[in-house]
Amino acid sequence: MELTLPQRLQQSVQGSFHKTALLQKRVRELIRGASPLVETRETNPIKVAFLEMERGLIELIPDEEGQAPPPQE
């Protein structure tokens, strides 16, 4: 039996905050108009982001804003 999207997400993420944050950030980018990194007919940004994550095409890079300033010497 094929797993549903929520089941696949849960299985892949397994409580990992890092992967959850990665998926959320990429979904926001796709909603704002970013091009998918995979060829697919899928239009659901969550499914597209999940496909990208499964294939190792995306990684979490911290935002510039909200970062602590570099230590001063």
N, CA, C and O atoms as CSV, one atom per row, in Angstrom:
chain,resi,resn,atom,element,x,y,z
A,1,MET,N,N,0.844,-1.183,0.000
A,1,MET,CA,C,0.000,0.000,0.000
A,1,MET,C,C,0.893,1.250,0.000
A,1,MET,O,O,1.864,1.329,0.752
A,2,GLU,N,N,0.553,2.215,-0.845
A,2,GLU,CA,C,1.327,3.445,-0.941
A,2,GLU,C,C,1.020,4.360,0.237
A,2,GLU,O,O,-0.130,4.477,0.660
A,3,LEU,N,N,2.053,5.004,0.761
A,3,LEU,CA,C,1.881,5.915,1.885
A,3,LEU,C,C,1.299,7.243,1.412
A,3,LEU,O,O,1.583,7.688,0.300
A,4,THR,N,N,0.492,7.870,2.248
A,4,THR,CA,C,-0.041,9.194,1.939
A,4,THR,C,C,1.063,10.229,2.138
A,4,THR,O,O,2.092,9.928,2.743
A,5,LEU,N,N,0.858,11.441,1.635
A,5,LEU,CA,C,1.849,12.496,1.794
A,5,LEU,C,C,2.165,12.743,3.271
A,5,LEU,O,O,3.341,12.780,3.630
A,6,PRO,N,N,1.161,12.913,4.146
A,6,PRO,CA,C,1.500,13.122,5.564
A,6,PRO,C,C,2.308,11.963,6.159
A,6,PRO,O,O,3.198,12.187,6.979
A,7,GLN,N,N,2.008,10.745,5.757
A,7,GLN,CA,C,2.755,9.597,6.261
A,7,GLN,C,C,4.195,9.620,5.746
A,7,GLN,O,O,5.130,9.317,6.487
A,8,ARG,N,N,4.369,9.982,4.472
A,8,ARG,CA,C,5.720,10.078,3.903
A,8,ARG,C,C,6.510,11.189,4.577
A,8,ARG,O,O,7.693,11.025,4.875
A,9,LEU,N,N,5.847,12.332,4.817
A,9,LEU,CA,C,6.516,13.442,5.493
A,9,LEU,C,C,6.954,13.030,6.897
A,9,LEU,O,O,8.092,13.273,7.300
A,10,GLN,N,N,6.047,12.412,7.629
A,10,GLN,CA,C,6.354,11.988,8.991
A,10,GLN,C,C,7.504,10.985,9.006
A,10,GLN,O,O,8.391,11.060,9.856
A,11,GLN,N,N,7.484,10.058,8.072
A,11,GLN,CA,C,8.516,9.040,7.991
A,11,GLN,C,C,9.878,9.678,7.663
A,11,GLN,O,O,10.903,9.287,8.222
A,12,SER,N,N,9.875,10.646,6.768
A,12,SER,CA,C,11.123,11.284,6.367
A,12,SER,C,C,11.658,12.222,7.440
A,12,SER,O,O,12.851,12.208,7.741
A,13,VAL,N,N,10.788,13.029,8.013
A,13,VAL,CA,C,11.212,14.039,8.980
A,13,VAL,C,C,11.501,13.414,10.335
A,13,VAL,O,O,12.499,13.763,10.966
A,14,GLN,N,N,10.676,12.521,10.788
A,14,GLN,CA,C,10.836,11.816,12.047
A,14,GLN,C,C,11.207,12.741,13.194
A,14,GLN,O,O,12.137,12.466,13.953
A,15,GLY,N,N,10.470,13.845,13.315
A,15,GLY,CA,C,10.665,14.736,14.448
A,15,GLY,C,C,11.872,15.646,14.336
A,15,GLY,O,O,12.177,16.368,15.285
A,16,SER,N,N,12.557,15.637,13.229
A,16,SER,CA,C,13.751,16.452,13.079
A,16,SER,C,C,13.366,17.909,12.825
A,16,SER,O,O,12.752,18.223,11.806
A,17,PHE,N,N,13.724,18.790,13.746
A,17,PHE,CA,C,13.425,20.208,13.578
A,17,PHE,C,C,14.120,20.754,12.334
A,17,PHE,O,O,13.549,21.571,11.612
A,18,HIS,N,N,15.321,20.316,12.088
A,18,HIS,CA,C,16.089,20.810,10.935
A,18,HIS,C,C,15.351,20.539,9.632
A,18,HIS,O,O,15.194,21.441,8.810
A,19,LYS,N,N,14.898,19.306,9.435
A,19,LYS,CA,C,14.213,18.956,8.198
A,19,LYS,C,C,12.862,19.652,8.096
A,19,LYS,O,O,12.440,20.042,7.007
A,20,THR,N,N,12.189,19.807,9.228
A,20,THR,CA,C,10.906,20.500,9.227
A,20,THR,C,C,11.099,21.958,8.818
A,20,THR,O,O,10.337,22.488,8.010
A,21,ALA,N,N,12.117,22.598,9.378
A,21,ALA,CA,C,12.407,23.996,9.040
A,21,ALA,C,C,12.790,24.116,7.568
A,21,ALA,O,O,12.385,25.063,6.893
A,22,LEU,N,N,13.565,23.165,7.074
A,22,LEU,CA,C,13.959,23.154,5.669
A,22,LEU,C,C,12.736,23.075,4.768
A,22,LEU,O,O,12.614,23.835,3.807
A,23,LEU,N,N,11.847,22.169,5.076
A,23,LEU,CA,C,10.650,21.990,4.273
A,23,LEU,C,C,9.782,23.249,4.305
A,23,LEU,O,O,9.287,23.685,3.265
A,24,GLN,N,N,9.595,23.831,5.478
A,24,GLN,CA,C,8.773,25.035,5.601
A,24,GLN,C,C,9.366,26.194,4.804
A,24,GLN,O,O,8.649,26.919,4.114
A,25,LYS,N,N,10.675,26.356,4.907
A,25,LYS,CA,C,11.324,27.462,4.197
A,25,LYS,C,C,11.169,27.292,2.682
A,25,LYS,O,O,10.874,28.255,1.975
A,26,ARG,N,N,11.367,26.082,2.195
A,26,ARG,CA,C,11.267,25.845,0.750
A,26,ARG,C,C,9.837,26.015,0.252
A,26,ARG,O,O,9.623,26.537,-0.842
A,27,VAL,N,N,8.858,25.581,1.037
A,27,VAL,CA,C,7.448,25.762,0.655
A,27,VAL,C,C,7.160,27.255,0.507
A,27,VAL,O,O,6.505,27.669,-0.450
A,28,ARG,N,N,7.646,28.064,1.450
A,28,ARG,CA,C,7.434,29.525,1.353
A,28,ARG,C,C,8.063,30.075,0.072
A,28,ARG,O,O,7.462,30.915,-0.597
A,29,GLU,N,N,9.262,29.612,-0.274
A,29,GLU,CA,C,9.920,30.079,-1.497
A,29,GLU,C,C,9.093,29.715,-2.727
A,29,GLU,O,O,8.918,30.534,-3.630
A,30,LEU,N,N,8.587,28.489,-2.758
A,30,LEU,CA,C,7.782,28.053,-3.903
A,30,LEU,C,C,6.497,28.864,-4.011
A,30,LEU,O,O,6.088,29.237,-5.111
A,31,ILE,N,N,5.863,29.137,-2.881
A,31,ILE,CA,C,4.631,29.935,-2.881
A,31,ILE,C,C,4.915,31.340,-3.413
A,31,ILE,O,O,4.077,31.932,-4.093
A,32,ARG,N,N,6.094,31.867,-3.103
A,32,ARG,CA,C,6.468,33.215,-3.559
A,32,ARG,C,C,6.926,33.239,-5.007
A,32,ARG,O,O,7.257,34.305,-5.526
A,33,GLY,N,N,6.955,32.077,-5.680
A,33,GLY,CA,C,7.248,32.060,-7.105
A,33,GLY,C,C,8.559,31.416,-7.518
A,33,GLY,O,O,8.905,31.447,-8.699
A,34,ALA,N,N,9.304,30.831,-6.579
A,34,ALA,CA,C,10.555,30.155,-6.951
A,34,ALA,C,C,10.247,28.974,-7.870
A,34,ALA,O,O,9.197,28.341,-7.759
A,35,SER,N,N,11.170,28.692,-8.770
A,35,SER,CA,C,11.000,27.573,-9.689
A,35,SER,C,C,11.340,26.260,-8.983
A,35,SER,O,O,12.296,26.203,-8.209
A,36,PRO,N,N,10.569,25.211,-9.243
A,36,PRO,CA,C,10.893,23.896,-8.666
A,36,PRO,C,C,12.247,23.402,-9.177
A,36,PRO,O,O,12.634,23.692,-10.309
A,37,LEU,N,N,12.953,22.661,-8.343
A,37,LEU,CA,C,14.248,22.102,-8.704
A,37,LEU,C,C,14.128,20.708,-9.301
A,37,LEU,O,O,15.123,20.096,-9.686
A,38,VAL,N,N,12.891,20.213,-9.372
A,38,VAL,CA,C,12.626,18.906,-9.965
A,38,VAL,C,C,11.606,19.087,-11.074
A,38,VAL,O,O,10.764,19.983,-11.018
A,39,GLU,N,N,11.689,18.233,-12.081
A,39,GLU,CA,C,10.677,18.248,-13.131
A,39,GLU,C,C,9.491,17.435,-12.656
A,39,GLU,O,O,9.611,16.239,-12.392
A,40,THR,N,N,8.349,18.086,-12.547
A,40,THR,CA,C,7.150,17.414,-12.081
A,40,THR,C,C,5.927,18.166,-12.574
A,40,THR,O,O,5.987,19.363,-12.855
A,41,ARG,N,N,4.834,17.458,-12.673
A,41,ARG,CA,C,3.553,18.106,-12.997
A,41,ARG,C,C,2.852,18.545,-11.720
A,41,ARG,O,O,1.807,19.194,-11.767
A,42,GLU,N,N,3.424,18.193,-10.598
A,42,GLU,CA,C,2.835,18.514,-9.293
A,42,GLU,C,C,2.781,20.022,-9.101
A,42,GLU,O,O,3.741,20.727,-9.411
A,43,THR,N,N,1.656,20.517,-8.588
A,43,THR,CA,C,1.513,21.949,-8.334
A,43,THR,C,C,1.455,22.278,-6.848
A,43,THR,O,O,1.587,23.441,-6.465
A,44,ASN,N,N,1.258,21.268,-6.011
A,44,ASN,CA,C,1.198,21.478,-4.564
A,44,ASN,C,C,2.611,21.786,-4.065
A,44,ASN,O,O,3.494,20.934,-4.166
A,45,PRO,N,N,2.843,23.011,-3.519
A,45,PRO,CA,C,4.202,23.380,-3.111
A,45,PRO,C,C,4.771,22.482,-2.009
A,45,PRO,O,O,5.986,22.306,-1.930
A,46,ILE,N,N,3.923,21.919,-1.170
A,46,ILE,CA,C,4.407,21.017,-0.127
A,46,ILE,C,C,4.957,19.744,-0.763
A,46,ILE,O,O,6.019,19.258,-0.376
A,47,LYS,N,N,4.234,19.212,-1.732
A,47,LYS,CA,C,4.683,17.996,-2.408
A,47,LYS,C,C,5.952,18.251,-3.212
A,47,LYS,O,O,6.848,17.408,-3.246
A,48,VAL,N,N,6.031,19.413,-3.861
A,48,VAL,CA,C,7.215,19.750,-4.644
A,48,VAL,C,C,8.424,19.882,-3.713
A,48,VAL,O,O,9.486,19.329,-4.000
A,49,ALA,N,N,8.274,20.600,-2.617
A,49,ALA,CA,C,9.373,20.769,-1.663
A,49,ALA,C,C,9.806,19.428,-1.090
A,49,ALA,O,O,10.998,19.191,-0.893
A,50,PHE,N,N,8.847,18.554,-0.823
A,50,PHE,CA,C,9.172,17.242,-0.289
A,50,PHE,C,C,9.959,16.423,-1.309
A,50,PHE,O,O,10.917,15.740,-0.946
A,51,LEU,N,N,9.568,16.485,-2.571
A,51,LEU,CA,C,10.319,15.788,-3.625
A,51,LEU,C,C,11.755,16.306,-3.691
A,51,LEU,O,O,12.699,15.528,-3.827
A,52,GLU,N,N,11.908,17.622,-3.593
A,52,GLU,CA,C,13.242,18.223,-3.618
A,52,GLU,C,C,14.068,17.760,-2.420
A,52,GLU,O,O,15.255,17.461,-2.556
A,53,MET,N,N,13.443,17.704,-1.263
A,53,MET,CA,C,14.141,17.276,-0.055
A,53,MET,C,C,14.532,15.798,-0.151
A,53,MET,O,O,15.643,15.422,0.221
A,54,GLU,N,N,13.621,14.967,-0.647
A,54,GLU,CA,C,13.898,13.534,-0.799
A,54,GLU,C,C,15.103,13.298,-1.707
A,54,GLU,O,O,15.875,12.363,-1.494
A,55,ARG,N,N,15.257,14.138,-2.704
A,55,ARG,CA,C,16.334,13.970,-3.679
A,55,ARG,C,C,17.614,14.704,-3.274
A,55,ARG,O,O,18.608,14.674,-4.000
A,56,GLY,N,N,17.585,15.361,-2.115
A,56,GLY,CA,C,18.780,16.037,-1.617
A,56,GLY,C,C,19.142,17.303,-2.378
A,56,GLY,O,O,20.311,17.685,-2.436
A,57,LEU,N,N,18.140,17.953,-2.962
A,57,LEU,CA,C,18.400,19.140,-3.774
A,57,LEU,C,C,18.349,20.443,-2.988
A,57,LEU,O,O,18.726,21.491,-3.513
A,58,ILE,N,N,17.895,20.397,-1.756
A,58,ILE,CA,C,17.789,21.610,-0.949
A,58,ILE,C,C,18.487,21.391,0.385
A,58,ILE,O,O,18.572,20.268,0.883
A,59,GLU,N,N,18.985,22.482,0.955
A,59,GLU,CA,C,19.597,22.425,2.273
A,59,GLU,C,C,19.248,23.694,3.026
A,59,GLU,O,O,18.950,24.724,2.421
A,60,LEU,N,N,19.285,23.617,4.332
A,60,LEU,CA,C,18.907,24.755,5.162
A,60,LEU,C,C,20.114,25.654,5.367
A,60,LEU,O,O,21.136,25.232,5.908
A,61,ILE,N,N,19.981,26.902,4.926
A,61,ILE,CA,C,21.008,27.913,5.143
A,61,ILE,C,C,20.365,28.994,5.991
A,61,ILE,O,O,19.349,29.562,5.589
A,62,PRO,N,N,20.929,29.296,7.156
A,62,PRO,CA,C,20.307,30.291,8.041
A,62,PRO,C,C,20.127,31.633,7.346
A,62,PRO,O,O,20.960,32.046,6.539
A,63,ASP,N,N,19.020,32.310,7.671
A,63,ASP,CA,C,18.763,33.644,7.140
A,63,ASP,C,C,19.793,34.616,7.701
A,63,ASP,O,O,20.303,34.429,8.805
A,64,GLU,N,N,20.085,35.636,6.939
A,64,GLU,CA,C,20.995,36.674,7.404
A,64,GLU,C,C,20.385,37.432,8.579
A,64,GLU,O,O,21.059,37.708,9.572
A,65,GLU,N,N,19.099,37.766,8.454
A,65,GLU,CA,C,18.445,38.504,9.523
A,65,GLU,C,C,18.170,37.557,10.691
A,65,GLU,O,O,17.892,36.375,10.491
A,66,GLY,N,N,18.248,38.074,11.878
A,66,GLY,CA,C,17.987,37.249,13.041
A,66,GLY,C,C,19.228,36.530,13.531
A,66,GLY,O,O,19.195,35.884,14.578
A,67,GLN,N,N,20.314,36.632,12.797
A,67,GLN,CA,C,21.566,36.000,13.205
A,67,GLN,C,C,22.262,36.898,14.206
A,67,GLN,O,O,22.140,38.122,14.153
A,68,ALA,N,N,22.978,36.290,15.100
A,68,ALA,CA,C,23.777,37.062,16.046
A,68,ALA,C,C,24.910,37.738,15.273
A,68,ALA,O,O,25.466,37.141,14.351
A,69,PRO,N,N,25.256,38.967,15.633
A,69,PRO,CA,C,26.361,39.635,14.947
A,69,PRO,C,C,27.669,38.910,15.249
A,69,PRO,O,O,27.805,38.288,16.303
A,70,PRO,N,N,28.633,38.986,14.328
A,70,PRO,CA,C,29.907,38.317,14.570
A,70,PRO,C,C,30.600,38.920,15.787
A,70,PRO,O,O,30.454,40.113,16.056
A,71,PRO,N,N,31.345,38.111,16.517
A,71,PRO,CA,C,32.033,38.640,17.710
A,71,PRO,C,C,33.055,39.701,17.319
A,71,PRO,O,O,33.734,39.582,16.299
A,72,GLN,N,N,33.152,40.741,18.145
A,72,GLN,CA,C,34.103,41.817,17.888
A,72,GLN,C,C,35.410,41.487,18.577
A,72,GLN,O,O,35.437,40.901,19.659
A,73,GLU,N,N,36.492,41.876,17.925
A,73,GLU,CA,C,37.803,41.577,18.495
A,73,GLU,C,C,38.313,42.721,19.315
A,73,GLU,O,O,39.408,42.642,19.872
